Amino acid sequence: MKKFVTIFHRKKNNNVWDEEKLLQYFMESTKNYSASEKDLIALTEKGSKIIGSYYQKRMKQWDGNRESELVVPNIYLDVDISINGKIDMIELKKNHEVIVYDFKTGKAKSRNALLGATQAKNKDYYRQLVFYKLLLSLYKKGQYKMNTGVIEFVESAVDGDVKSESFTIEESEVKELIQQIHAMRDSILNLTFWDSTCEDKDCEYCRLRSHFYRPLI
């Protein structure tokens, strides 16, 4: 779904697309999917409902002060570390400030869940926003200054108000991320990662690793 959200914005800026065009593009795209007829019917019905709801509650209010699918090519964080990424959307504000939007599909998560303050302790979505702040700080000599990131759940539009959470990303969090990247780099170069596992006792990847692990000689 997020693909159609960002595509719509690019077309809307060119004054060639509205809700009808977006839905038409979605219907045409589903013809290329590899799925049973039953699944395709279910997909098109669900997708059309989501797109129509999100269009009415969000997309038709978007103005031209936005850029969608901003691609940041390889940028060197260090002499041997390069990073890159693609940001769903940025909203341009005054003094080169931007708000970064990260669109998500699937069931909406609570603010506590996004911050890793639940039993799952999963902050992956939030870490993405921190990474985007780092990425933009290095892109085009820091032309885009990100302080705020928004995680928005597109499918939530069907059931009522669009579920989204806005976060202020601190410089200290970016510095911590840089330290983690350097630590990961060092662990790979020094092979200290080889005997390590994560803290999750039920981690499927650690279980898979146990089948192939051999100690280094």
C-alpha positions in Angstrom: 0.0 0.0 0.0 2.8 2.4 0.8 4.0 2.2 -2.7 0.8 3.6 -4.0 0.8 6.4 -1.4 4.2 7.7 -2.5 3.4 7.2 -6.3 0.2 9.2 -5.9 2.0 12.1 -4.4 4.5 12.3 -7.3 1.7 12.2 -9.8 -0.5 14.7 -7.8 2.3 17.2 -7.9 2.1 17.0 -11.7 -1.7 17.6 -11.6 -2.4 14.4 -13.4 -3.8 12.1 -10.7 -6.8 12.1 -8.3 -8.4 9.3 -6.3 -9.9 7.7 -9.4 -6.6 7.6 -11.2 -4.9 6.1 -8.1 -7.4 3.3 -7.8 -7.2 2.6 -11.5 -3.4 2.3 -11.2 -3.8 0.0 -8.3 -6.3 -2.3 -10.1 -4.0 -2.4 -13.2 -1.0 -3.3 -11.0 -2.8 -6.3 -9.4 -3.0 -8.0 -12.8 0.7 -8.6 -12.6 0.5 -10.3 -9.2 1.1 -14.1 -9.0 -1.9 -15.3 -6.9 -5.1 -17.3 -7.2 -8.2 -15.7 -8.6 -9.7 -15.8 -5.1 -6.7 -14.1 -3.5 -6.6 -11.5 -6.2 -10.3 -10.6 -5.6 -9.7 -10.3 -1.9 -6.6 -8.2 -2.5 -8.2 -5.8 -4.8 -11.3 -5.4 -2.5 -9.1 -4.8 0.6 -6.6 -2.6 -1.3 -9.3 -0.4 -2.9 -10.9 0.1 0.5 -7.6 1.1 2.2 -6.6 3.4 -0.6 -10.0 5.1 -0.8 -10.1 5.7 2.9 -6.6 7.0 3.2 -7.1 9.3 0.2 -10.1 10.9 1.8 -8.5 11.3 5.3 -4.9 12.2 4.3 -3.8 12.3 0.7 -6.2 14.8 -0.7 -5.0 17.4 1.8 -1.3 17.1 0.8 0.3 20.2 -0.7 3.3 20.6 -2.9 5.7 21.1 0.0 6.6 17.5 0.1 9.0 15.1 -1.6 8.2 11.4 -1.8 10.5 8.4 -2.1 13.6 10.5 -1.5 16.6 8.3 -2.4 19.8 8.9 -0.6 22.7 7.1 -2.4 25.8 5.8 -0.7 27.3 8.3 1.7 30.4 7.7 3.7 30.0 7.7 7.4 33.6 6.7 7.8 36.3 5.7 5.4 35.1 2.1 5.4 31.4 2.6 6.2 28.8 3.8 3.7 25.1 4.1 4.3 22.1 4.7 2.0 18.3 4.6 2.1 15.0 5.6 0.7 12.7 7.8 2.7 8.9 7.5 2.1 8.2 11.2 2.3 9.5 14.5 3.7 7.5 17.6 4.4 9.4 20.8 3.8 9.2 23.4 6.5 10.9 26.8 7.1 14.7 27.2 7.4 15.4 23.8 5.7 13.6 21.9 8.4 11.8 18.8 7.3 9.4 16.3 8.9 10.1 12.7 7.8 7.1 10.3 7.2 7.5 6.6 7.3 4.4 4.8 6.1 3.6 1.3 7.4 1.1 -1.3 6.4 -0.4 -3.9 8.7 -1.9 -3.5 12.2 -1.1 -0.2 13.9 1.2 -0.3 16.9 0.9 1.8 20.0 3.3 4.5 20.9 4.8 2.4 23.7 5.2 -0.5 21.3 7.1 1.7 18.9 9.4 2.9 21.7 10.1 -0.7 22.7 8.3 -0.2 26.0 6.2 -3.4 25.7 7.0 -7.1 26.3 8.2 -7.4 22.7 10.9 -4.7 23.3 11.0 -4.0 19.5 12.2 -0.5 18.5 12.9 -1.3 14.9 10.4 1.3 13.5 11.7 4.0 15.8 15.3 3.2 15.0 14.5 3.8 11.3 13.6 7.4 12.1 16.9 7.8 14.0 18.7 6.4 11.0 16.9 8.8 8.6 18.1 11.7 10.8 21.6 10.5 10.5 21.2 9.9 6.7 19.8 13.4 6.1 22.5 15.1 8.2 25.1 13.7 5.7 23.0 14.3 2.5 23.7 17.4 0.4 25.8 18.9 3.2 22.9 18.7 5.7 20.5 20.6 3.5 17.6 18.8 5.2 17.4 19.3 8.9 15.2 16.6 10.5 14.0 17.0 14.1 10.6 15.2 13.8 9.7 11.8 12.4 6.2 10.4 11.9 5.2 6.8 11.7 1.9 6.4 10.0 -0.2 3.3 9.6 -2.0 3.5 6.3 -4.5 0.7 6.8 -5.8 2.3 10.0 -7.8 4.7 7.8 -10.4 2.1 7.1 -11.5 1.9 10.7 -11.5 5.5 11.7 -8.9 8.2 12.3 -5.5 7.5 10.7 -3.2 6.1 13.4 0.1 7.9 13.5 2.8 8.8 16.1 5.1 11.8 15.9 8.6 11.7 17.6 11.3 14.3 18.2 14.6 12.6 17.3 17.5 13.9 19.5 21.1 14.4 18.4 22.1 12.1 21.3 20.2 9.2 19.7 22.1 9.8 16.4 25.4 9.7 18.2 24.4 6.5 19.9 23.5 5.0 16.5 26.8 6.0 15.1 28.6 4.3 18.0 26.5 1.1 17.4 27.4 1.1 13.7 31.1 1.5 14.5 30.9 -1.3 17.1 29.2 -3.6 14.5 31.9 -2.8 12.0 34.6 -3.6 14.5 32.9 -6.9 15.5 32.8 -8.0 11.9 36.4 -7.1 11.1 37.7 -8.7 14.3 35.3 -11.7 14.1 34.2 -11.0 17.7 30.6 -11.4 16.6 31.2 -15.1 15.8 30.5 -16.4 19.3 27.8 -14.0 20.1 24.0 -14.4 20.2 21.2 -11.9 20.9 19.4 -11.6 24.2 16.1 -13.0 22.8 15.9 -16.6 24.0 13.3 -17.4 21.3 15.2 -15.8 18.4 14.7 -17.9 15.3 17.9 -16.7 13.8 20.0 -17.8 16.8 18.3 -21.2 16.6 19.2 -21.5 12.9 22.7 -20.4 13.7 23.1 -23.3 16.2 22.7 -25.8 13.4 25.7 -24.4 11.5 27.9 -22.9 14.1 31.5 -24.1 14.3 34.1 -22.5 16.6 36.9 -20.6 15.0 40.3 -22.2 15.1 
